[in-house]
Amino acid sequence: MFKKIAAVQPLAQYELIVWFVDGEARLFDAKSLIEEREEFFVLKDPVRFDAVKLAAEGYGITWGGDLDLSCKELHEGSVHVDVVESESHRVISEVVDARHDRGLSQAKLATAAGVKQPVVARLETCVNSPRLDTLLKILTPLGKTLRVVDLADEASIVRKRQDGE
């Protein structure tokens, strides 16, 4: 079965996030491919690796020339990732940490944000996803905001934090 690819995003350490047209996101680790298959050795250059593009109307990806992988290879050689869930948990964790760092109770944060305390509690326990305007109201008294960032840059920053750099 072929699952067409909708998008591909290179990450640090020779990984790719591949989004399929059905909305599934998968993480493909290309390290072994680059180390074991001579034709892929050129992808050790991070600039060349980052030049990956969608190819063949979504039936594969390419780095140009003969360097390509089929959607089947990518799907079978990758693992499912829930980008939305992991990013949601990261954001919530940062909200909780910022509240604690400022010594605020949920009630004090709620008052400062102009929302009710149960709204903050539901946000922090991931009971439901907050509306964007509610999240921004809660972030403002914490001195925080949201920003759209490149997924590859964010993954690199997260890895550096995890590695203790």
Secondary structure, 3 states (H helix, E strand, C coil): CCCCEEEEEEEHHHEEEEEECCCCEEEEECHHHHHHCHHHHHHHCHHHHCCCEEEHHHCEEEEECCEEEEHHHHHHCEEECCHHHHHHHHHHHHHHHHHHHCCCCHHHHHHHHCCCHHHHHHHHCCCCCCCHHHHHHHHHHHCCCCCCCCHHHHHHHHHHHHCCC
